[in-house]
C-alpha cells in the first residue's frame, strides 16, 4: 500500500473508480443516502482522496463540531493503515494536516454568503487555497434551489469543486423522470455528479445516478465495507 503524496490506496479511490475523475473546478456533486447509512464517512473518504494526493480541502460541518469530523479522518486513516504495513498513522496525519481546514456552522446561521466570506478570509490570512469543499449536514428538506445555485457560483468564482450530502427521507418516495430521488429531484441539473448510497447486509452500494450530462450512466458498480467505509476488493 502506498500513502506517499501523489499515491492513494486503491481502497480510498471511490470517486476515481466510480466517476473516472474528480469533479472539475466549478462543479457540484451530491452524495445522497438515508439516515445512518454513512454520508459523513463517505464525504470524508472523498476529501481524503484529495488530501492524500497533496490537494487542499475545506471541510464544512453543519450542526456538528470539528472534533467529530477529525474523528472520522482518524478512523478512516487507521482503517487504511491497518490493512497493510505502510506509512505510520501519525506520519499521514502530520502530512495532511496543513492541507485540511475544518469549519463548523449551525444550520440556522449557515449561508452561502458566509461560506464565501470565510473562504476569502482563509485565503488572505492563512494562504489556504482549497481545490475542493465538502459540506456535510446541509438540510436539503429546508432549503430552496437558490441556495444550491449560490453554492455553484462559489465553486465557479473560486475555481474549486464542492461535494454536498443530502438525506433521503424514508417516508418520501418521490423520484423525477431521470430517476433522481427527493430532495434533489428538482435541482438535479445543478449537479455534475449525483451518487446514491444504498445499504445491504454487509456493504454499502455506490450507485452513480448522474455523471456529466448522463443520467443512470453505465459505470462500474462499487461497494464499501459497511464497517470501514473503504472500497471492497474487486
CORURJO-V774526 format. One line per field, one symbol per residue. phi: phi as a letter, one per 40 degrees, with the letter a starting at -180 (. if undefined). psi: psi as a letter, one per 40 degrees, with the letter a starting at -180 (. if undefined). burial: b if it has 16 or more other C-alpha atoms within 10 Angstrom, else e. A space follows every 50 residues. Layout:
BEGIN
phi = ???
psi = ???
burial = ???
END
This chain:
BEGIN
phi = .bbcdgbbdccbbdcdccbgacdcdgbbbbbbaccgchccccccdcccdc dcbgbcbcbbbbgacdcccccccccccccccccacaccdcccccccdccb bbbbbcdcbcadcccccccccccccbfcbccabbbbhccccbbbddcccc cccccccbgbbbbbbbcccccbbcbcccgccdcbcbacccbcabbbcbcb dbabcbbccaagcccfccbdcbbbcccbgccccc
psi = hheihehhideffdddddediiiiheiiihhhiihedfdddddddddddd deeehihhhhhhfiidddddddddddddddeedihaiidddddddedeeh hhihiideehiddddddddddddddefhgieihhhhehgdeeiidddddd dddddddefiihhiihhhidehehhaeeehiieedeedeehdhhhhhhia deihhhhhdhhbehifigihhiiihedefihii.
burial = eebbeeebbbbbbbbebbbeebbbbbbbbbbbbbeebbbbbbbbbbbbbb bbebbbbbbbbbbbebeebeebbbebbbbbbeeeeeeebeebeebbeebb bbbbbeeeeeebeebbeebbebeeeeebbbbbbbbbbbebeeeeeeebbe bbbbbbebebbbbbbbbbeeeeeeeeeeebbbbbeeebebbbbbbbbbbe eebbbbbbbbbeeebeeeeeebbbebebbbbbee
END
